[in-house]
Amino acid sequence: MPQHVLRFWESKFTPVRPLKRGGGRRYYRPEDVDLLRRIRTLLYSDGYTIKGVQKLLREGQGKLNAAVAGPPIAMERRELRVIIEELSELRDMLRKAAR
């Protein structure tokens, strides 16, 4: 990954915080590298915009902590579970209203 891209992403994605040592050198921890890889996948492969990835990070889906290196399928499954839960709640509400 080019250095200028890393610096730009540090400014756009607040969870990316490398350790800064003497002389301004940056050291990326394994979790930082995993997060950067996931961001790269979301941007370049999955077609997300920078604002879209920022939104994922803010909403918690994009915390990407446990599933940082996980495939996009893992995120889709989580999203589907949320949708199923919402649909179940709506079904229950409709059943109650029909009584």
N, C-alpha and C positions, 0 to 999 in steps of 0.2 A: 504494500500500500504506500503510495507516495506521501512524503512528509507533509506537503501542503494540504492534502486531503485529511490527514489525521488532525492537523491543527484546526482546519475548518470544522470538522465534526466535533472536536472538543468545544468549539464555541456554540454549536447548534444542539448538542446532546449533553445535557448537564451530568448524566450518570457516568460519562466518560471522563474520569479524573486520574490521569497517570500521576505517579509519584514524581516530584521534581527534585532532582539532586543538584549538587554543586555544578556550577557552570551552565545551569538551565537545562541539563539533560533530563529527559523524560524516561521513566521506567514503567512499562505497562505490565500490570499483574496479569495472571492467567485469566481472571474474570473480566478484566478490561479487554483482553484480546478476544475472548469469547463474545463479548458484547459487540465489539467492533465487527467481528465476522457476521454476527446476526444482523447488524445494521446494514452491512454491505449486501447481504442476501436480500433483505427487505427492499433496499433501494434498487439494486441492479437486477435481481432475478425476479422478485415478486411484484415489481412495478410500483412500490410505494413512493410517495413524494417525501421530502424532508418533513413537511408539516404532518403527513400521515404517520411517519415513524415517531415524531414528537408526541402526537396524540396517543399512540399506543403506549409509549413510555409513561405518559401522564395518567392514563386510565388504568394502569396496572397490568393490562394484557402484555404490555411491552416492557415490563420490568425486566423481563428476560433473565431472571436470576436462576430459577430452577431449570428452565428450558432454554437457556441461552444458546446452546449449540444444537438444540433440537431442530428437526426439519420443519418446514412450514406446515406440514400435515399436523403436527402437534398443536400448533396455534389454531388451525382450522377445527380440530376436534374440540378444543376448549370453547371456541366460538359457537360450535354446534350445540354443545352442552348448555350454554347460556340460552341459546334460542329455544331449545327443547324445554328448559325450565320456564321460560317466559310463556311459551305456548301452553304448557300445563297449567300455569296460573290463570291464563285467560280462559282455558276450558273450564276450570273450576268456577271462575266468576260467572261464566255464561250458564253453567248448570244451576248455580244458586239463583241467578236472576230468572231462570225459566220456572222455578218452583213457585 
